[in-house]
Amino acid sequence: MDNLSLVIASGNEGKIREFKKLLVDFPFDLLIQPVGLEIEETGNTFRENARIKALAVSQKTGHLALADDSGLSVEALGGAPGIYSSRYASSDKERIEKLLAELKPFPNRKAKFECALCIASGEKVLIEVSGFCEGQITFFPKGGNGFGYDPIFEVSELGKTFAEMDNVKKKHFGHRGHAFKLLKPELKKLLNFIRK
Protein backbone atom coordinates (compact mmCIF):
# COMPACT_ATOMS: atom_id res chain seq x y z
CA MET A 1 0.00 0.00 0.00
CA ASP A 2 1.27 3.50 -0.83
CA ASN A 3 2.51 5.76 1.90
CA LEU A 4 0.27 8.62 2.97
CA SER A 5 1.53 12.18 2.65
CA LEU A 6 1.88 14.01 5.94
CA VAL A 7 2.88 17.66 5.98
CA ILE A 8 4.87 18.85 8.97
CA ALA A 9 3.42 22.28 9.68
CA SER A 10 6.66 24.04 10.51
CA GLY A 11 9.49 25.96 8.95
CA ASN A 12 11.76 25.26 11.95
CA GLU A 13 14.52 22.91 10.76
CA GLY A 14 15.33 21.63 14.26
CA LYS A 15 11.70 20.71 14.80
CA ILE A 16 11.40 19.07 11.37
CA ARG A 17 14.49 16.93 12.06
CA GLU A 18 13.01 15.81 15.41
CA PHE A 19 9.68 14.88 13.80
CA LYS A 20 11.38 12.89 11.05
CA LYS A 21 13.13 10.82 13.72
CA LEU A 22 9.92 10.39 15.74
CA LEU A 23 7.89 9.32 12.69
CA VAL A 24 10.47 6.98 11.17
CA ASP A 25 8.37 3.84 11.84
CA PHE A 26 5.20 5.20 10.25
CA PRO A 27 4.24 4.75 6.58
CA PHE A 28 4.25 8.46 5.76
CA ASP A 29 5.87 10.46 3.01
CA LEU A 30 6.87 13.46 5.07
CA LEU A 31 6.55 16.86 3.44
CA ILE A 32 7.31 20.30 4.84
CA GLN A 33 4.83 23.14 4.75
CA PRO A 34 4.91 25.36 1.64
CA VAL A 35 7.73 27.91 1.72
CA GLY A 36 6.45 31.39 2.52
CA LEU A 37 3.23 30.17 4.15
CA GLU A 38 2.75 32.45 7.14
CA ILE A 39 0.20 31.37 9.74
CA GLU A 40 -0.85 33.79 12.43
CA GLU A 41 -0.83 32.04 15.79
CA THR A 42 -3.78 33.71 17.49
CA GLY A 43 -4.48 31.05 20.12
CA ASN A 44 -4.11 31.58 23.88
CA THR A 45 -2.68 28.11 24.53
CA PHE A 46 -0.18 25.77 22.89
CA ARG A 47 -3.05 23.46 21.98
CA GLU A 48 -5.02 26.21 20.21
CA ASN A 49 -1.97 27.30 18.22
CA ALA A 50 -1.15 23.73 17.15
CA ARG A 51 -4.76 23.35 15.96
CA ILE A 52 -4.65 26.64 13.98
CA LYS A 53 -1.42 25.58 12.22
CA ALA A 54 -2.51 22.01 11.44
CA LEU A 55 -5.85 23.12 9.98
CA ALA A 56 -4.29 25.93 7.90
CA VAL A 57 -1.56 23.70 6.43
CA SER A 58 -3.94 20.81 5.72
CA GLN A 59 -6.39 23.13 3.94
CA LYS A 60 -3.58 24.75 1.94
CA THR A 61 -1.93 21.47 0.84
CA GLY A 62 -4.85 19.03 0.70
CA HIS A 63 -2.88 16.52 2.81
CA LEU A 64 -2.92 15.40 6.43
CA ALA A 65 -0.96 17.91 8.51
CA LEU A 66 0.88 17.56 11.80
CA ALA A 67 1.51 20.70 13.81
CA ASP A 68 3.01 21.27 17.18
CA ASP A 69 3.15 24.28 19.36
CA SER A 70 5.56 24.06 22.18
CA GLY A 71 7.41 26.27 24.53
CA LEU A 72 8.81 27.00 27.91
CA SER A 73 6.83 28.30 30.87
CA VAL A 74 8.83 29.66 33.80
CA GLU A 75 7.00 29.76 37.14
CA ALA A 76 8.68 32.92 38.55
CA LEU A 77 7.90 34.80 35.32
CA GLY A 78 4.17 34.04 35.54
CA GLY A 79 4.40 31.37 32.86
CA ALA A 80 6.43 33.48 30.40
CA PRO A 81 7.66 33.13 27.73
CA GLY A 82 4.86 30.53 27.22
CA ILE A 83 3.16 30.71 23.81
CA TYR A 84 5.61 33.49 22.90
CA SER A 85 8.67 31.24 23.43
CA SER A 86 9.83 31.41 19.81
CA ARG A 87 9.02 35.12 19.54
CA TYR A 88 10.64 36.13 22.85
CA ALA A 89 13.68 37.53 21.01
CA SER A 90 15.05 37.21 17.49
CA SER A 91 17.55 34.32 17.92
CA ASP A 92 18.11 31.34 20.22
CA LYS A 93 21.13 33.08 21.79
CA GLU A 94 19.14 36.29 22.45
CA ARG A 95 16.15 34.35 23.83
CA ILE A 96 18.41 32.54 26.30
CA GLU A 97 20.17 35.77 27.35
CA LYS A 98 16.86 37.58 27.83
CA LEU A 99 15.35 34.75 29.90
CA LEU A 100 18.41 34.43 32.15
CA ALA A 101 18.46 38.22 32.69
CA GLU A 102 14.75 38.35 33.59
CA LEU A 103 15.10 35.41 35.97
CA LYS A 104 18.12 36.85 37.81
CA PRO A 105 16.20 38.40 40.76
CA PHE A 106 14.21 35.20 41.45
CA PRO A 107 15.38 32.22 43.54
CA ASN A 108 12.61 30.03 42.05
CA ARG A 109 13.90 28.57 38.79
CA LYS A 110 11.12 26.00 38.24
CA ALA A 111 9.99 25.65 34.64
CA LYS A 112 8.22 23.25 32.33
CA PHE A 113 8.27 22.54 28.65
CA GLU A 114 4.94 21.76 26.98
CA CYS A 115 4.29 20.33 23.55
CA ALA A 116 0.83 20.22 21.98
CA LEU A 117 0.45 18.09 18.84
CA CYS A 118 -2.44 18.23 16.40
CA ILE A 119 -3.20 16.25 13.27
CA ALA A 120 -5.79 17.70 10.93
CA SER A 121 -7.36 16.79 7.64
CA GLY A 122 -9.06 19.63 5.79
CA GLU A 123 -11.30 21.37 8.29
CA LYS A 124 -11.30 18.47 10.77
CA VAL A 125 -9.08 17.99 13.80
CA LEU A 126 -8.36 14.25 13.99
CA ILE A 127 -5.96 13.99 16.96
CA GLU A 128 -4.84 16.33 19.75
CA VAL A 129 -2.42 15.49 22.58
CA SER A 130 -0.12 17.38 24.97
CA GLY A 131 3.11 16.32 26.66
CA PHE A 132 5.07 17.97 29.49
CA CYS A 133 8.54 17.92 30.99
CA GLU A 134 9.29 19.45 34.41
CA GLY A 135 12.62 21.04 35.19
CA GLN A 136 14.45 24.20 36.15
CA ILE A 137 16.39 26.92 34.43
CA THR A 138 20.16 26.73 34.84
CA PHE A 139 22.27 29.82 35.61
CA PHE A 140 24.21 29.50 32.35
CA PRO A 141 23.94 27.42 29.15
CA LYS A 142 25.27 23.84 29.29
CA GLY A 143 25.74 21.36 26.43
CA GLY A 144 26.06 21.61 22.66
CA ASN A 145 23.10 19.59 21.34
CA GLY A 146 19.54 20.64 20.59
CA PHE A 147 18.11 24.05 19.80
CA GLY A 148 16.03 26.80 21.38
CA TYR A 149 16.10 26.81 25.18
CA ASP A 150 17.68 23.32 25.39
CA PRO A 151 21.01 24.55 26.90
CA ILE A 152 19.31 26.18 29.92
CA PHE A 153 16.50 23.72 30.66
CA GLU A 154 17.60 21.05 33.14
CA VAL A 155 15.34 18.00 33.40
CA SER A 156 14.46 17.44 37.09
CA GLU A 157 14.86 13.66 37.13
CA LEU A 158 18.25 13.70 35.36
CA GLY A 159 20.05 16.87 36.44
CA LYS A 160 21.08 17.44 32.82
CA THR A 161 19.98 20.01 30.25
CA PHE A 162 18.38 18.88 26.99
CA ALA A 163 21.52 20.17 25.25
CA GLU A 164 23.64 17.72 27.29
CA MET A 165 21.58 14.73 26.13
CA ASP A 166 21.78 12.64 23.00
CA ASN A 167 18.67 12.33 20.83
CA VAL A 168 17.61 9.01 22.39
CA LYS A 169 17.54 10.47 25.92
CA LYS A 170 15.91 13.70 24.77
CA LYS A 171 13.21 11.71 22.95
CA HIS A 172 12.58 9.68 26.12
CA PHE A 173 12.50 12.55 28.64
CA GLY A 174 11.46 15.53 26.50
CA HIS A 175 8.04 17.14 26.18
CA ARG A 176 7.89 16.34 22.45
CA GLY A 177 8.77 12.71 23.22
CA HIS A 178 6.05 12.54 25.91
CA ALA A 179 3.50 14.06 23.53
CA PHE A 180 4.57 11.67 20.80
CA LYS A 181 4.10 8.66 23.11
CA LEU A 182 0.47 9.79 23.45
CA LEU A 183 0.18 10.48 19.72
CA LYS A 184 1.55 7.09 18.57
CA PRO A 185 -1.42 4.85 19.52
CA GLU A 186 -3.87 7.45 18.17
CA LEU A 187 -1.91 7.62 14.91
CA LYS A 188 -1.99 3.82 14.59
CA LYS A 189 -5.79 3.85 15.10
CA LEU A 190 -6.13 6.62 12.50
CA LEU A 191 -4.03 4.73 9.93
CA ASN A 192 -6.04 1.54 10.50
CA PHE A 193 -9.27 3.50 10.01
CA ILE A 194 -8.03 5.28 6.84
CA ARG A 195 -6.82 2.01 5.31
CA LYS A 196 -9.99 0.01 5.90
C-alpha positions as a Markdown table, in Angstrom:
| # | Residue | x | y | z |
|---|---|---|---|---|
| 1 | Met | 0.0 | 0.0 | 0.0 |
| 2 | Asp | 1.3 | 3.5 | -0.8 |
| 3 | Asn | 2.5 | 5.8 | 1.9 |
| 4 | Leu | 0.3 | 8.6 | 3.0 |
| 5 | Ser | 1.5 | 12.2 | 2.7 |
| 6 | Leu | 1.9 | 14.0 | 5.9 |
| 7 | Val | 2.9 | 17.7 | 6.0 |
| 8 | Ile | 4.9 | 18.8 | 9.0 |
| 9 | Ala | 3.4 | 22.3 | 9.7 |
| 10 | Ser | 6.7 | 24.0 | 10.5 |
| 11 | Gly | 9.5 | 26.0 | 8.9 |
| 12 | Asn | 11.8 | 25.3 | 11.9 |
| 13 | Glu | 14.5 | 22.9 | 10.8 |
| 14 | Gly | 15.3 | 21.6 | 14.3 |
| 15 | Lys | 11.7 | 20.7 | 14.8 |
| 16 | Ile | 11.4 | 19.1 | 11.4 |
| 17 | Arg | 14.5 | 16.9 | 12.1 |
| 18 | Glu | 13.0 | 15.8 | 15.4 |
| 19 | Phe | 9.7 | 14.9 | 13.8 |
| 20 | Lys | 11.4 | 12.9 | 11.0 |
| 21 | Lys | 13.1 | 10.8 | 13.7 |
| 22 | Leu | 9.9 | 10.4 | 15.7 |
| 23 | Leu | 7.9 | 9.3 | 12.7 |
| 24 | Val | 10.5 | 7.0 | 11.2 |
| 25 | Asp | 8.4 | 3.8 | 11.8 |
| 26 | Phe | 5.2 | 5.2 | 10.2 |
| 27 | Pro | 4.2 | 4.7 | 6.6 |
| 28 | Phe | 4.2 | 8.5 | 5.8 |
| 29 | Asp | 5.9 | 10.5 | 3.0 |
| 30 | Leu | 6.9 | 13.5 | 5.1 |
| 31 | Leu | 6.6 | 16.9 | 3.4 |
| 32 | Ile | 7.3 | 20.3 | 4.8 |
| 33 | Gln | 4.8 | 23.1 | 4.8 |
| 34 | Pro | 4.9 | 25.4 | 1.6 |
| 35 | Val | 7.7 | 27.9 | 1.7 |
| 36 | Gly | 6.5 | 31.4 | 2.5 |
| 37 | Leu | 3.2 | 30.2 | 4.1 |
| 38 | Glu | 2.7 | 32.5 | 7.1 |
| 39 | Ile | 0.2 | 31.4 | 9.7 |
| 40 | Glu | -0.9 | 33.8 | 12.4 |
| 41 | Glu | -0.8 | 32.0 | 15.8 |
| 42 | Thr | -3.8 | 33.7 | 17.5 |
| 43 | Gly | -4.5 | 31.1 | 20.1 |
| 44 | Asn | -4.1 | 31.6 | 23.9 |
| 45 | Thr | -2.7 | 28.1 | 24.5 |
| 46 | Phe | -0.2 | 25.8 | 22.9 |
| 47 | Arg | -3.0 | 23.5 | 22.0 |
| 48 | Glu | -5.0 | 26.2 | 20.2 |
| 49 | Asn | -2.0 | 27.3 | 18.2 |
| 50 | Ala | -1.2 | 23.7 | 17.2 |
| 51 | Arg | -4.8 | 23.4 | 16.0 |
| 52 | Ile | -4.6 | 26.6 | 14.0 |
| 53 | Lys | -1.4 | 25.6 | 12.2 |
| 54 | Ala | -2.5 | 22.0 | 11.4 |
| 55 | Leu | -5.8 | 23.1 | 10.0 |
| 56 | Ala | -4.3 | 25.9 | 7.9 |
| 57 | Val | -1.6 | 23.7 | 6.4 |
| 58 | Ser | -3.9 | 20.8 | 5.7 |
| 59 | Gln | -6.4 | 23.1 | 3.9 |
| 60 | Lys | -3.6 | 24.7 | 1.9 |
| 61 | Thr | -1.9 | 21.5 | 0.8 |
| 62 | Gly | -4.9 | 19.0 | 0.7 |
| 63 | His | -2.9 | 16.5 | 2.8 |
| 64 | Leu | -2.9 | 15.4 | 6.4 |
| 65 | Ala | -1.0 | 17.9 | 8.5 |
| 66 | Leu | 0.9 | 17.6 | 11.8 |
| 67 | Ala | 1.5 | 20.7 | 13.8 |
| 68 | Asp | 3.0 | 21.3 | 17.2 |
| 69 | Asp | 3.2 | 24.3 | 19.4 |
| 70 | Ser | 5.6 | 24.1 | 22.2 |
| 71 | Gly | 7.4 | 26.3 | 24.5 |
| 72 | Leu | 8.8 | 27.0 | 27.9 |
| 73 | Ser | 6.8 | 28.3 | 30.9 |
| 74 | Val | 8.8 | 29.7 | 33.8 |
| 75 | Glu | 7.0 | 29.8 | 37.1 |
| 76 | Ala | 8.7 | 32.9 | 38.5 |
| 77 | Leu | 7.9 | 34.8 | 35.3 |
| 78 | Gly | 4.2 | 34.0 | 35.5 |
| 79 | Gly | 4.4 | 31.4 | 32.9 |
| 80 | Ala | 6.4 | 33.5 | 30.4 |
| 81 | Pro | 7.7 | 33.1 | 27.7 |
| 82 | Gly | 4.9 | 30.5 | 27.2 |
| 83 | Ile | 3.2 | 30.7 | 23.8 |
| 84 | Tyr | 5.6 | 33.5 | 22.9 |
| 85 | Ser | 8.7 | 31.2 | 23.4 |
| 86 | Ser | 9.8 | 31.4 | 19.8 |
| 87 | Arg | 9.0 | 35.1 | 19.5 |
| 88 | Tyr | 10.6 | 36.1 | 22.8 |
| 89 | Ala | 13.7 | 37.5 | 21.0 |
| 90 | Ser | 15.1 | 37.2 | 17.5 |
| 91 | Ser | 17.6 | 34.3 | 17.9 |
| 92 | Asp | 18.1 | 31.3 | 20.2 |
| 93 | Lys | 21.1 | 33.1 | 21.8 |
| 94 | Glu | 19.1 | 36.3 | 22.4 |
| 95 | Arg | 16.2 | 34.4 | 23.8 |
| 96 | Ile | 18.4 | 32.5 | 26.3 |
| 97 | Glu | 20.2 | 35.8 | 27.3 |
| 98 | Lys | 16.9 | 37.6 | 27.8 |
| 99 | Leu | 15.4 | 34.8 | 29.9 |
| 100 | Leu | 18.4 | 34.4 | 32.1 |
| 101 | Ala | 18.5 | 38.2 | 32.7 |
| 102 | Glu | 14.7 | 38.3 | 33.6 |
| 103 | Leu | 15.1 | 35.4 | 36.0 |
| 104 | Lys | 18.1 | 36.9 | 37.8 |
| 105 | Pro | 16.2 | 38.4 | 40.8 |
| 106 | Phe | 14.2 | 35.2 | 41.5 |
| 107 | Pro | 15.4 | 32.2 | 43.5 |
| 108 | Asn | 12.6 | 30.0 | 42.1 |
| 109 | Arg | 13.9 | 28.6 | 38.8 |
| 110 | Lys | 11.1 | 26.0 | 38.2 |
| 111 | Ala | 10.0 | 25.6 | 34.6 |
| 112 | Lys | 8.2 | 23.2 | 32.3 |
| 113 | Phe | 8.3 | 22.5 | 28.7 |
| 114 | Glu | 4.9 | 21.8 | 27.0 |
| 115 | Cys | 4.3 | 20.3 | 23.6 |
| 116 | Ala | 0.8 | 20.2 | 22.0 |
| 117 | Leu | 0.5 | 18.1 | 18.8 |
| 118 | Cys | -2.4 | 18.2 | 16.4 |
| 119 | Ile | -3.2 | 16.2 | 13.3 |
| 120 | Ala | -5.8 | 17.7 | 10.9 |
| 121 | Ser | -7.4 | 16.8 | 7.6 |
| 122 | Gly | -9.1 | 19.6 | 5.8 |
| 123 | Glu | -11.3 | 21.4 | 8.3 |
| 124 | Lys | -11.3 | 18.5 | 10.8 |
| 125 | Val | -9.1 | 18.0 | 13.8 |
| 126 | Leu | -8.4 | 14.2 | 14.0 |
| 127 | Ile | -6.0 | 14.0 | 17.0 |
| 128 | Glu | -4.8 | 16.3 | 19.7 |
| 129 | Val | -2.4 | 15.5 | 22.6 |
| 130 | Ser | -0.1 | 17.4 | 25.0 |
| 131 | Gly | 3.1 | 16.3 | 26.7 |
| 132 | Phe | 5.1 | 18.0 | 29.5 |
| 133 | Cys | 8.5 | 17.9 | 31.0 |
| 134 | Glu | 9.3 | 19.4 | 34.4 |
| 135 | Gly | 12.6 | 21.0 | 35.2 |
| 136 | Gln | 14.5 | 24.2 | 36.2 |
| 137 | Ile | 16.4 | 26.9 | 34.4 |
| 138 | Thr | 20.2 | 26.7 | 34.8 |
| 139 | Phe | 22.3 | 29.8 | 35.6 |
| 140 | Phe | 24.2 | 29.5 | 32.3 |
| 141 | Pro | 23.9 | 27.4 | 29.1 |
| 142 | Lys | 25.3 | 23.8 | 29.3 |
| 143 | Gly | 25.7 | 21.4 | 26.4 |
| 144 | Gly | 26.1 | 21.6 | 22.7 |
| 145 | Asn | 23.1 | 19.6 | 21.3 |
| 146 | Gly | 19.5 | 20.6 | 20.6 |
| 147 | Phe | 18.1 | 24.1 | 19.8 |
| 148 | Gly | 16.0 | 26.8 | 21.4 |
| 149 | Tyr | 16.1 | 26.8 | 25.2 |
| 150 | Asp | 17.7 | 23.3 | 25.4 |
| 151 | Pro | 21.0 | 24.6 | 26.9 |
| 152 | Ile | 19.3 | 26.2 | 29.9 |
| 153 | Phe | 16.5 | 23.7 | 30.7 |
| 154 | Glu | 17.6 | 21.1 | 33.1 |
| 155 | Val | 15.3 | 18.0 | 33.4 |
| 156 | Ser | 14.5 | 17.4 | 37.1 |
| 157 | Glu | 14.9 | 13.7 | 37.1 |
| 158 | Leu | 18.2 | 13.7 | 35.4 |
| 159 | Gly | 20.0 | 16.9 | 36.4 |
| 160 | Lys | 21.1 | 17.4 | 32.8 |
| 161 | Thr | 20.0 | 20.0 | 30.2 |
| 162 | Phe | 18.4 | 18.9 | 27.0 |
| 163 | Ala | 21.5 | 20.2 | 25.2 |
| 164 | Glu | 23.6 | 17.7 | 27.3 |
| 165 | Met | 21.6 | 14.7 | 26.1 |
| 166 | Asp | 21.8 | 12.6 | 23.0 |
| 167 | Asn | 18.7 | 12.3 | 20.8 |
| 168 | Val | 17.6 | 9.0 | 22.4 |
| 169 | Lys | 17.5 | 10.5 | 25.9 |
| 170 | Lys | 15.9 | 13.7 | 24.8 |
| 171 | Lys | 13.2 | 11.7 | 22.9 |
| 172 | His | 12.6 | 9.7 | 26.1 |
| 173 | Phe | 12.5 | 12.6 | 28.6 |
| 174 | Gly | 11.5 | 15.5 | 26.5 |
| 175 | His | 8.0 | 17.1 | 26.2 |
| 176 | Arg | 7.9 | 16.3 | 22.4 |
| 177 | Gly | 8.8 | 12.7 | 23.2 |
| 178 | His | 6.1 | 12.5 | 25.9 |
| 179 | Ala | 3.5 | 14.1 | 23.5 |
| 180 | Phe | 4.6 | 11.7 | 20.8 |
| 181 | Lys | 4.1 | 8.7 | 23.1 |
| 182 | Leu | 0.5 | 9.8 | 23.5 |
| 183 | Leu | 0.2 | 10.5 | 19.7 |
| 184 | Lys | 1.6 | 7.1 | 18.6 |
| 185 | Pro | -1.4 | 4.9 | 19.5 |
| 186 | Glu | -3.9 | 7.4 | 18.2 |
| 187 | Leu | -1.9 | 7.6 | 14.9 |
| 188 | Lys | -2.0 | 3.8 | 14.6 |
| 189 | Lys | -5.8 | 3.9 | 15.1 |
| 190 | Leu | -6.1 | 6.6 | 12.5 |
| 191 | Leu | -4.0 | 4.7 | 9.9 |
| 192 | Asn | -6.0 | 1.5 | 10.5 |
| 193 | Phe | -9.3 | 3.5 | 10.0 |
| 194 | Ile | -8.0 | 5.3 | 6.8 |
| 195 | Arg | -6.8 | 2.0 | 5.3 |
| 196 | Lys | -10.0 | 0.0 | 5.9 |
